[in-house]
């Protein structure tokens, strides 16, 4: 195929010096057991190259960036570029999670099976007789489990390592005194685990304290811990004593999740809802700080000497994600159209994965025409329901379904399945290791402190320069409202009025027993300006949403008063795909019907609002001029937190960066020549004149009645060829005002004669200018003369 290369290689008999050196070097240190590149080896390799000069194994072919097909006639192609960060290998082990050096981590690998309950799991129905146990505390109880040296408010993240804290892992659980000792053994020092302390206050009663998010003193909601040494047919009571939210789904029937290791291995039964006598109430102990709330429930374990787990919701860990991505990388079909990449490294050094999903395009034009869809999850680490929705989306979009293939043909999907891996690993509920809610810092300039969202925003910014982003969805969880719903952003454009509501309305029709359109909200509040949906909306993504999934269940349709399972959440991922197809269907019948339905719903809402205030409104008139933000309530009922600002150790860095950026924006280019300075001065003066003209605007509607109503001079363009002006004024003969708004005044260099007397209305209302234009023939010259005199 390459005769010149073949004739040049055949006489060569020496081995490659670099390869020979590396083989000797590795062999010396015991890493290489094969033969070195001796001349005989070189002869064999050269003979092989003579037969097939395209062999990649030959050390004489220096480029390893070329790939060849089986047939020599096929043109070679370049390898895909290497990653900036290491990516897991399909032949090697997964990347072990990195923990802050303050965290102790047990060596056991925690794994749970996936299981769907055969029967619906109904909400707990309160009887009114539920107890509110009085908090005893460790003064009168016995501490049976307590974490040491947990970093809280005032400390900050410094470094991380695989396995967390160095040294021997302490045994925190109490030592059993014999087989008759029925004390439960607690543990939470595993991935996503959260339990700070357990106090035994009765024979089968325990008070539990949750760990706050690392480097903070708040955000206690997510719990996930293990208990051992259980006894069956005995009623245990657990009471979490330091919850911070005054309202919770536990107060309206939500049950905790329990997992039995013996049931999983024996009967293939996984997580299930358990608990009776469930009560959510205010903690009576007042320490003078923020009020605390308690969750109490009773439970009976199914087996003696069992290992059981309790969780706020179905866990989905960083290791679970890596196992799933590894299965994609090992799938010869899915790996062709799903490319996992490393978006960045987190604060602790864990990889933040970015998936690009699309079918290969036949032509560059076809590839450029594809629109983009951006999906993300787990910016709040304790909201694991977002990961299960994402899992359902990925299962469908990577399948061989015709709809999935169609979506991959017409879209480029950018998917970030876990935005905050550090928080997921350590068992945080809301924050990263920076001690802040990442979903309040999408406008940050601190790339090193908030790398996950900085690189996400930057990726979307570059994506917008390449193609249109049709949809942005960030998957979240909600602890105070049932069902699934979303938050969006009202469009300020009359062209796209109500269009941002079409997608959620379609989704509610595709998943009527899970998704509630009535719970959606589209008001943009000032305190939410740093969230992903608002920042992406400001960047130009009209359909920018936060999809909220309850920790509880549904109050709609056939699933009314039942808890959501992982299959319910995964099915919503499929419905998102189905809704994207409906939303982009060339047959706009569904879209038009939804838009009309939205207008009718909005009319009803307006009428209801005004009726509540005792006012009447004519809905047949200009009701669409009423701002949507005045109609909707705020999203203060959302499950979000206010921004705490930056930590103290980052304030100075942020101020310095902001000042540098401000200087870059305000720095002007110095005008070098007198001509440039004169032109700038003339332009500034002209803008002041135009502003004066705008101060006394008049209506154009009276022109056909013989009144002279010149429009304000805001957009005056006097071209070199004055035929353009006559074309622009052609509509005046019909008595209609067709003057465009004037924002740019360009005075031509040549002073051409204008024969149309109607040009008078385009001239400012200054008498000295109008007087020079009175008569049958109007000259542009006096206008130039006027401005030249003013400049002098």
ZAMARGU-4260 file (C-alpha; in steps of 0.2 Angstrom, whole numbers, plus 5000, padded with zeros to 4 digits):
<rodrens>
0) 5000/5000/5000 | 5015/5011/5004 | 5029/5005/4992 | 5041/5019/4997 | 5039/5014/5016
5) 5041/4996/5012 | 5057/4998/5002 | 5064/5009/5016 | 5060/4997/5030 | 5066/4981/5023
10) 5085/4984/5024 | 5083/4990/5042 | 5089/4977/5055 | 5091/4987/5071 | 5078/4986/5085
15) 5071/5002/5090 | 5082/5010/5103 | 5069/5018/5114 | 5059/5001/5115 | 5075/4992/5119
20) 5079/5004/5133 | 5062/5003/5141 | 5061/4984/5140 | 5078/4983/5149 | 5072/4996/5162
25) 5056/4988/5166 | 5064/4971/5166 | 5077/4977/5179 | 5063/4982/5191 | 5053/4967/5188
30) 5038/4974/5178 | 5042/4966/5162 | 5045/4947/5159 | 5046/4946/5140 | 5061/4947/5129
35) 5069/4963/5124 | 5070/4970/5107 | 5085/4960/5100 | 5090/4961/5082 | 5082/4945/5079
40) 5066/4952/5086 | 5068/4967/5075 | 5070/4956/5059 | 5054/4947/5063 | 5045/4963/5066
45) 5052/4970/5050 | 5047/4955/5040 | 5029/4957/5046 | 5029/4975/5042 | 5035/4970/5024
50) 5020/4959/5023 | 5008/4972/5031 | 5016/4989/5032 | 5001/4995/5042 | 5004/4984/5057
55) 5001/4994/5073 | 5012/4983/5083 | 5028/4988/5074 | 5039/4999/5084 | 5045/5007/5068
60) 5028/5015/5065 | 5030/5029/5077 | 5012/5036/5076 | 5000/5026/5088 | 4986/5039/5084
65) 4981/5030/5068 | 4968/5016/5067 | 4965/5005/5052 | 4951/4993/5047 | 4954/4975/5041
70) 4955/4980/5023 | 4970/4990/5018 | 4960/5000/5005 | 4951/5009/5019 | 4958/5026/5024
75) 4966/5026/5041 | 4957/5037/5054 | 4963/5045/5070 | 4961/5039/5087 | 4949/5048/5099
80) 4960/5060/5110 | 4965/5055/5127 | 4956/5062/5142 | 4963/5076/5152 | 4959/5065/5168
85) 4960/5046/5170 | 4945/5036/5166 | 4941/5019/5172 | 4946/5005/5161 | 4935/4991/5156
90) 4949/4979/5160 | 4954/4986/5177 | 4945/4990/5194 | 4934/5005/5197 | 4941/5021/5204
95) 4940/5020/5223 | 4931/5035/5230 | 4941/5049/5239 | 4936/5055/5256 | 4941/5070/5266
100) 4956/5065/5278 | 4945/5068/5293 | 4933/5054/5289 | 4935/5036/5295 | 4929/5023/5283
105) 4926/5005/5286 | 4933/4992/5273 | 4917/4983/5270 | 4908/4985/5253 | 4890/4989/5255
110) 4879/4982/5241 | 4860/4981/5239 | 4849/4972/5227 | 4836/4980/5216 | 4818/4974/5220
115) 4801/4980/5216 | 4787/4976/5229 | 4774/4965/5221 | 4760/4975/5230 | 4758/4994/5231
120) 4765/5001/5247 | 4752/5013/5255 | 4755/5028/5265 | 4754/5026/5284 | 4737/5032/5291
125) 4739/5041/5307 | 4727/5036/5321 | 4730/5051/5332 | 4737/5040/5346 | 4755/5041/5341
130) 4767/5045/5355 | 4779/5059/5356 | 4793/5052/5366 | 4801/5065/5377 | 4820/5067/5373
135) 4831/5059/5386 | 4848/5062/5379 | 4865/5054/5384 | 4864/5061/5402 | 4851/5048/5406
140) 4854/5036/5392 | 4869/5026/5386 | 4879/5031/5370 | 4881/5015/5360 | 4888/5024/5344
145) 4896/5041/5341 | 4907/5048/5327 | 4923/5057/5332 | 4931/5072/5325 | 4918/5077/5312
150) 4922/5093/5304 | 4908/5106/5306 | 4905/5125/5304 | 4922/5135/5305 | 4933/5121/5298
155) 4935/5119/5279 | 4941/5105/5267 | 4960/5103/5265 | 4964/5087/5257 | 4957/5069/5253
160) 4963/5052/5251 | 4956/5035/5246 | 4950/5027/5262 | 4949/5043/5271 | 4958/5045/5288
165) 4974/5036/5290 | 4977/5023/5304 | 4968/5010/5312 | 4949/5011/5310 | 4941/5011/5328
170) 4926/5000/5333 | 4913/5013/5338 | 4899/5001/5342 | 4898/4995/5360 | 4906/4978/5364
175) 4892/4964/5368 | 4893/4956/5385 | 4887/4939/5379 | 4874/4931/5368 | 4860/4937/5379
180) 4865/4955/5376 | 4852/4963/5364 | 4860/4980/5361 | 4860/4985/5343 | 4876/4988/5334
185) 4876/5004/5323 | 4887/5009/5309 | 4887/5023/5296 | 4905/5025/5290 | 4902/5018/5273
190) 4898/5027/5256 | 4883/5039/5258 | 4880/5034/5276 | 4874/5047/5289 | 4872/5044/5307
195) 4881/5054/5320 | 4876/5046/5337 | 4865/5033/5344 | 4859/5033/5363 | 4850/5019/5371
200) 4836/5025/5382 | 4826/5009/5384 | 4828/4991/5382 | 4822/4992/5363 | 4822/5011/5361
205) 4835/5022/5354 | 4838/5041/5351 | 4847/5045/5335 | 4857/5061/5330 | 4861/5064/5312
210) 4877/5072/5306 | 4876/5089/5298 | 4883/5092/5281 | 4902/5092/5283 | 4910/5109/5286
215) 4892/5116/5291 | 4881/5116/5306 | 4864/5113/5297 | 4856/5102/5283 | 4850/5086/5293
220) 4838/5077/5283 | 4846/5062/5274 | 4849/5046/5285 | 4857/5029/5280 | 4864/5018/5293
225) 4866/4999/5298 | 4860/4990/5313 | 4866/4972/5318 | 4861/4960/5332 | 4843/4961/5329
230) 4829/4952/5338 | 4813/4947/5329 | 4795/4949/5336 | 4801/4963/5347 | 4795/4981/5344
235) 4809/4993/5343 | 4807/5012/5343 | 4819/5024/5334 | 4818/5043/5336 | 4829/5055/5326
240) 4830/5071/5337 | 4839/5084/5327 | 4829/5087/5310 | 4828/5105/5305 | 4813/5107/5294
245) 4796/5111/5302 | 4786/5102/5289 | 4789/5084/5282 | 4781/5071/5272 | 4783/5060/5287
250) 4768/5070/5295 | 4757/5065/5280 | 4760/5046/5279 | 4778/5043/5272 | 4787/5028/5279
255) 4805/5025/5281 | 4814/5012/5271 | 4821/4996/5278 | 4833/4983/5270 | 4836/4965/5278
260) 4852/4956/5273 | 4844/4939/5276 | 4828/4943/5266 | 4839/4949/5252 | 4850/4933/5251
265) 4836/4921/5255 | 4820/4928/5247 | 4828/4941/5235 | 4818/4954/5244 | 4826/4972/5244
270) 4821/4989/5251 | 4803/4990/5257 | 4793/5003/5267 | 4792/4999/5285 | 4786/5008/5301
275) 4771/5011/5313 | 4767/5024/5325 | 4775/5037/5314 | 4775/5054/5321 | 4784/5071/5316
280) 4784/5084/5330 | 4794/5098/5337 | 4808/5094/5349 | 4804/5101/5367 | 4822/5103/5371
285) 4826/5122/5368 | 4845/5126/5368 | 4842/5144/5362 | 4847/5140/5344 | 4837/5136/5329
290) 4822/5125/5333 | 4824/5106/5331 | 4811/5093/5326 | 4809/5074/5329 | 4804/5059/5319
295) 4799/5043/5328 | 4793/5026/5322 | 4792/5008/5328 | 4797/4993/5318 | 4799/4974/5320
300) 4814/4965/5312 | 4810/4949/5302 | 4825/4939/5309 | 4836/4936/5324 | 4854/4941/5322
305) 4851/4950/5305 | 4860/4964/5297 | 4847/4978/5293 | 4848/4996/5285 | 4837/5011/5287
310) 4837/5025/5274 | 4827/5041/5270 | 4826/5035/5252 | 4833/5022/5240 | 4852/5025/5241
315) 4862/5027/5225 | 4880/5029/5228 | 4895/5035/5218 | 4901/5017/5216 | 4883/5012/5209
320) 4886/5025/5196 | 4903/5019/5191 | 4897/5001/5190 | 4883/5007/5178 | 4895/5017/5167
325) 4907/5002/5167 | 4893/4991/5160 | 4890/5004/5146 | 4909/5005/5142 | 4909/4985/5141
330) 4893/4985/5130 | 4899/4984/5111 | 4883/4992/5105 | 4880/5006/5118 | 4898/5011/5118
335) 4896/5016/5100 | 4884/5031/5104 | 4887/5034/5122 | 4904/5042/5126 | 4908/5044/5144
340) 4921/5058/5148 | 4928/5066/5163 | 4920/5084/5164 | 4932/5088/5179 | 4938/5083/5196
345) 4928/5087/5211 | 4935/5096/5226 | 4941/5079/5233 | 4948/5073/5217 | 4933/5062/5212
350) 4929/5061/5193 | 4913/5071/5188 | 4907/5061/5172 | 4899/5068/5157 | 4890/5057/5144
355) 4888/5062/5126 | 4874/5052/5118 | 4870/5053/5100 | 4870/5042/5084 | 4885/5045/5072
360) 4880/5057/5059 | 4882/5054/5040 | 4888/5071/5035 | 4895/5086/5045 | 4879/5096/5040
365) 4868/5083/5048 | 4879/5084/5064 | 4878/5103/5065 | 4859/5103/5063 | 4856/5093/5079
370) 4849/5102/5094 | 4856/5098/5111 | 4847/5092/5127 | 4856/5094/5144 | 4852/5083/5159
375) 4860/5083/5176 | 4856/5076/5193 | 4863/5075/5211 | 4869/5093/5214 | 4860/5090/5231
380) 4868/5073/5236 | 4854/5068/5248 | 4841/5068/5234 | 4845/5051/5227 | 4828/5050/5218
385) 4836/5061/5205 | 4848/5047/5201 | 4834/5035/5199 | 4825/5046/5187 | 4842/5048/5178
390) 4844/5029/5178 | 4828/5027/5169 | 4832/5040/5156 | 4848/5032/5152 | 4841/5014/5152
395) 4828/5020/5138 | 4839/5032/5128 | 4853/5018/5127 | 4840/5005/5122 | 4836/4998/5104
400) 4819/5005/5105 | 4814/5014/5089 | 4810/5030/5099 | 4827/5030/5107 | 4835/5028/5090
405) 4825/5042/5084 | 4830/5053/5098 | 4848/5049/5096 | 4847/5053/5077 | 4840/5071/5080
410) 4848/5076/5096 | 4864/5077/5105 | 4862/5073/5124 | 4874/5080/5137 | 4871/5070/5153
415) 4880/5074/5170 | 4873/5060/5181 | 4881/5065/5197 | 4886/5083/5199 | 4891/5082/5217
420) 4900/5066/5220 | 4909/5072/5235 | 4893/5075/5244 | 4886/5059/5239 | 4901/5049/5245
425) 4902/5057/5263 | 4883/5056/5265 | 4879/5075/5264 | 4861/5080/5261 | 4863/5097/5252
430) 4881/5103/5251 | 4898/5100/5243 | 4914/5099/5253 | 4915/5118/5251 | 4901/5118/5264
435) 4889/5127/5252 | 4874/5123/5242 | 4880/5121/5224 | 4863/5125/5217 | 4865/5143/5223
440) 4883/5146/5215 | 4881/5144/5197 | 4886/5162/5194 | 4902/5159/5204 | 4919/5164/5197
445) 4928/5152/5209 | 4933/5138/5198 | 4944/5129/5210 | 4931/5130/5225 | 4916/5125/5214
450) 4923/5115/5200 | 4908/5104/5196 | 4896/5118/5192 | 4909/5130/5185 | 4914/5117/5172
455) 4895/5112/5169 | 4891/5130/5165 | 4906/5132/5154 | 4902/5116/5145 | 4884/5123/5142
460) 4891/5140/5136 | 4902/5132/5123 | 4887/5121/5118 | 4876/5136/5115 | 4889/5143/5103
465) 4889/5127/5093 | 4870/5123/5093 | 4853/5127/5100 | 4850/5119/5117 | 4832/5114/5117
470) 4830/5108/5135 | 4839/5109/5151 | 4833/5098/5166 | 4841/5096/5183 | 4833/5082/5193
475) 4830/5085/5212 | 4820/5078/5226 | 4807/5086/5237 | 4804/5082/5256 | 4788/5092/5259
480) 4777/5089/5243 | 4770/5073/5235 | 4770/5069/5217 | 4783/5075/5203 | 4782/5092/5197
485) 4794/5105/5191 | 4800/5123/5192 | 4803/5134/5176 | 4805/5152/5171 | 4792/5163/5164
490) 4797/5170/5147 | 4798/5189/5145 | 4796/5187/5126 | 4778/5189/5119 | 4784/5178/5105
495) 4787/5164/5117 | 4773/5168/5129 | 4767/5152/5138 | 4779/5141/5128 | 4789/5137/5143
500) 4774/5128/5150 | 4770/5117/5136 | 4783/5104/5140 | 4777/5101/5158 | 4759/5100/5153
505) 4764/5087/5140 | 4773/5077/5153 | 4758/5078/5165 | 4748/5070/5151 | 4761/5056/5148
510) 4762/5052/5167 | 4745/5057/5174 | 4747/5046/5189 | 4764/5053/5194 | 4767/5071/5187
515) 4756/5085/5194 | 4755/5101/5183 | 4746/5110/5196 | 4761/5109/5208 | 4773/5117/5195
520) 4779/5135/5197 | 4787/5147/5184 | 4791/5162/5195 | 4809/5168/5195 | 4813/5174/5213
525) 4829/5185/5217 | 4835/5172/5229 | 4835/5159/5215 | 4846/5168/5203 | 4861/5157/5207
530) 4851/5141/5203 | 4855/5130/5188 | 4838/5133/5179 | 4838/5152/5181 | 4857/5154/5175
535) 4854/5143/5160 | 4838/5152/5156 | 4847/5169/5157 | 4860/5161/5145 | 4846/5158/5132
540) 4839/5141/5136 | 4820/5144/5136 | 4815/5127/5142 | 4825/5127/5158 | 4818/5117/5172
545) 4821/5109/5189 | 4811/5093/5190 | 4807/5089/5208 | 4802/5071/5213 | 4795/5068/5230
550) 4803/5057/5243 | 4785/5050/5247 | 4773/5045/5233 | 4758/5050/5223 | 4741/5057/5226
555) 4735/5055/5208 | 4726/5043/5198 | 4729/5024/5200 | 4744/5027/5212 | 4735/5038/5224
560) 4741/5037/5242 | 4755/5025/5238 | 4774/5026/5239 | 4785/5028/5224 | 4797/5013/5220
565) 4813/5014/5210 | 4803/5008/5195 | 4791/5022/5196 | 4805/5035/5196 | 4814/5026/5182
570) 4798/5026/5172 | 4798/5045/5173 | 4815/5045/5164 | 4806/5036/5150 | 4792/5048/5150
575) 4804/5063/5149 | 4810/5055/5132 | 4793/5052/5126 | 4788/5070/5130 | 4803/5077/5121
580) 4797/5068/5105 | 4780/5075/5107 | 4787/5092/5110 | 4797/5092/5094 | 4784/5082/5083
585) 4784/5091/5066 | 4765/5089/5067 | 4761/5103/5079 | 4744/5097/5084 | 4748/5092/5101
590) 4759/5108/5104 | 4745/5119/5098 | 4732/5110/5109 | 4743/5112/5124 | 4746/5130/5121
595) 4727/5134/5119 | 4724/5124/5135 | 4737/5134/5144 | 4728/5150/5139 | 4712/5144/5146
600) 4720/5138/5162 | 4728/5155/5164 | 4712/5164/5161 | 4704/5154/5175 | 4718/5158/5186
605) 4717/5177/5183 | 4698/5177/5186 | 4701/5167/5202 | 4715/5180/5208 | 4704/5195/5205
610) 4689/5187/5212 | 4698/5184/5228 | 4702/5203/5229 | 4684/5207/5225 | 4688/5215/5208
615) 4681/5211/5191 | 4692/5209/5176 | 4687/5208/5157 | 4695/5192/5151 | 4690/5195/5133
620) 4701/5211/5133 | 4719/5212/5135 | 4721/5199/5149 | 4737/5193/5141 | 4746/5209/5146
625) 4745/5205/5164 | 4762/5199/5170 | 4763/5181/5174 | 4774/5185/5189 | 4759/5194/5197
630) 4748/5179/5195 | 4759/5165/5202 | 4764/5163/5220 | 4782/5162/5224 | 4792/5146/5225
635) 4795/5148/5244 | 4787/5132/5247 | 4801/5123/5237 | 4813/5112/5246 | 4827/5124/5243
640) 4838/5134/5255 | 4844/5152/5255 | 4862/5155/5250 | 4874/5157/5264 | 4886/5166/5254
645) 4904/5161/5252 | 4914/5153/5267 | 4925/5166/5275 | 4941/5159/5268 | 4935/5161/5250
650) 4928/5179/5252 | 4944/5188/5248 | 4948/5177/5233 | 4931/5180/5226 | 4932/5199/5228
655) 4949/5199/5220 | 4943/5189/5205 | 4927/5200/5203 | 4938/5216/5203 | 4949/5209/5190
660) 4934/5205/5179 | 4926/5222/5182 | 4943/5230/5177 | 4943/5220/5161 | 4925/5225/5157
665) 4927/5244/5160 | 4944/5246/5152 | 4942/5255/5136 | 4953/5256/5121 | 4962/5272/5120
670) 4958/5283/5104 | 4974/5286/5095 | 4970/5299/5082 | 4962/5316/5081 | 4949/5309/5068
675) 4944/5296/5080 | 4942/5308/5094 | 4931/5320/5083 | 4920/5305/5078 | 4918/5300/5096
680) 4913/5317/5101 | 4901/5320/5087 | 4893/5303/5091 | 4891/5307/5109 | 4883/5324/5105
685) 4871/5316/5093 | 4866/5304/5106 | 4862/5318/5118 | 4852/5327/5104 | 4842/5311/5101
690) 4838/5309/5119 | 4831/5326/5120 | 4820/5322/5105 | 4814/5306/5114 | 4809/5316/5129
695) 4794/5324/5120 | 4787/5309/5110 | 4770/5311/5101 | 4758/5298/5093 | 4758/5295/5075
700) 4740/5290/5074 | 4734/5308/5069 | 4744/5310/5053 | 4730/5305/5041 | 4719/5319/5049
705) 4731/5332/5043 | 4741/5334/5059 | 4760/5334/5059 | 4766/5321/5072 | 4784/5318/5069
710) 4791/5302/5078 | 4805/5304/5090 | 4822/5302/5082 | 4828/5286/5089 | 4834/5276/5073
715) 4839/5288/5059 | 4848/5280/5045 | 4852/5291/5030 | 4860/5280/5017 | 4871/5285/5002
720) 4858/5280/4990 | 4842/5290/4995 | 4831/5278/4985 | 4831/5267/5001 | 4823/5281/5010
725) 4809/5282/4997 | 4806/5264/4999 | 4805/5265/5018 | 4792/5279/5016 | 4781/5271/5003
730) 4768/5267/5016 | 4764/5284/5021 | 4754/5288/5006 | 4741/5276/5013 | 4739/5286/5029
735) 4748/5273/5040 | 4764/5277/5050 | 4778/5265/5044 | 4793/5274/5052 | 4805/5262/5060
740) 4811/5266/5077 | 4827/5276/5075 | 4842/5271/5086 | 4857/5274/5074 | 4861/5290/5065
745) 4873/5288/5050 | 4876/5304/5041 | 4883/5300/5023 | 4898/5308/5017 | 4891/5314/5000
750) 4877/5327/5001 | 4865/5320/4989 | 4849/5329/4985 | 4833/5322/4992 | 4817/5325/4981
755) 4804/5318/4993 | 4796/5331/5004 | 4790/5317/5016 | 4808/5316/5023 | 4804/5331/5034
760) 4796/5320/5047 | 4812/5310/5049 | 4822/5326/5055 | 4823/5331/5073 | 4812/5345/5080
765) 4826/5358/5081 | 4820/5374/5072 | 4837/5378/5064 | 4837/5360/5056 | 4819/5360/5050
770) 4821/5378/5042 | 4835/5372/5031 | 4824/5359/5024 | 4808/5369/5020 | 4805/5370/5001
775) 4803/5359/4986 | 4821/5353/4986 | 4829/5347/5002 | 4848/5346/5005 | 4857/5336/5018
780) 4871/5348/5018 | 4863/5360/5031 | 4862/5346/5043 | 4880/5342/5042 | 4884/5361/5043
785) 4874/5362/5059 | 4883/5348/5068 | 4900/5355/5062 | 4896/5372/5069 | 4891/5364/5086
790) 4907/5354/5086 | 4917/5370/5084
</rodrens>
